[in-house]
Amino acid sequence: MQASQSIIIILLVSNLIATVWFGLDGKSSPVISQAEKSASHELPSAVSSEIRDDLYAKFAKAFNAGDYDALYDMFGPAAKAQFTKESAEKEFKKLIKFFKAVEGGAFTHSELAGTQGNTNIYNLFYAVTLPNNSELGDHATLKITIAVQGADYQIYGIRLNTVS
């Protein structure tokens, strides 16, 4: 009887050791934090380099021309449901008042901001140069927030910030 109990105990301990050993090998982790996802994401093909460049070009052209309709039209249906054309125009007028214009810019990086169901939300960042008469310096960061669902995307937000 004692021999069979010893064998059972040895087998249980061996099983426990094997479970811990193979479970901690670092190759598979069932829980991945949002920070880890953000750091290791790859933009989907719906947001190719051509799309990223086109987004910046549309923004720069409309912003520099003070074309508030074109700036508002950049937003997707989900964003437009959150604010009116008039409120967007008011905010863009403030940006133009202080930044004056954008002289140049280029895509620098992206972040996976989150996931909502089958939609991934990304922040696209652009380094932007400003004219000398800008009240906020000569460099800024443009952040365009997009939602990607399959091969389609829509813009959720546009933000222009000074570089500190």
Secondary structure as the mmCIF struct_conf table of DSSP 4:
data_model
#
loop_
_struct_conf.conf_type_id
_struct_conf.id
_struct_conf.beg_label_comp_id
_struct_conf.beg_label_asym_id
_struct_conf.beg_label_seq_id
_struct_conf.end_label_comp_id
_struct_conf.end_label_asym_id
_struct_conf.end_label_seq_id
HELX_RH_AL_P HELX_RH_AL_P1 GLN A 2 GLY A 23
TURN_TY1_P TURN_TY1_P1 LEU A 24 LEU A 24
BEND BEND1 ASP A 25 LYS A 27
BEND BEND2 PRO A 30 PRO A 30
HELX_RH_AL_P HELX_RH_AL_P2 GLN A 34 ALA A 39
TURN_TY1_P TURN_TY1_P2 SER A 40 SER A 40
HELX_RH_3T_P HELX_RH_3T_P1 SER A 45 VAL A 47
HELX_RH_AL_P HELX_RH_AL_P3 SER A 49 ALA A 65
TURN_TY1_P TURN_TY1_P3 GLY A 66 GLY A 66
HELX_RH_AL_P HELX_RH_AL_P4 TYR A 68 ASP A 73
TURN_TY1_P TURN_TY1_P4 MET A 74 MET A 74
STRN STRN1 PHE A 75 PHE A 75
HELX_RH_AL_P HELX_RH_AL_P5 PRO A 77 LYS A 80
TURN_TY1_P TURN_TY1_P5 ALA A 81 GLN A 82
BEND BEND3 PHE A 83 PHE A 83
HELX_RH_AL_P HELX_RH_AL_P6 LYS A 85 PHE A 99
STRN STRN2 GLY A 104 GLN A 116
TURN_TY1_P TURN_TY1_P6 GLY A 117 ASN A 118
STRN STRN3 THR A 119 THR A 129
TURN_TY1_P TURN_TY1_P7 ASN A 132 ASN A 133
TURN_TY1_P TURN_TY1_P8 GLU A 135 LEU A 136
BEND BEND4 ASP A 138 ASP A 138
STRN STRN4 HIS A 139 GLN A 149
TURN_TY1_P TURN_TY1_P9 GLY A 150 ALA A 151
STRN STRN5 ASP A 152 THR A 162
#
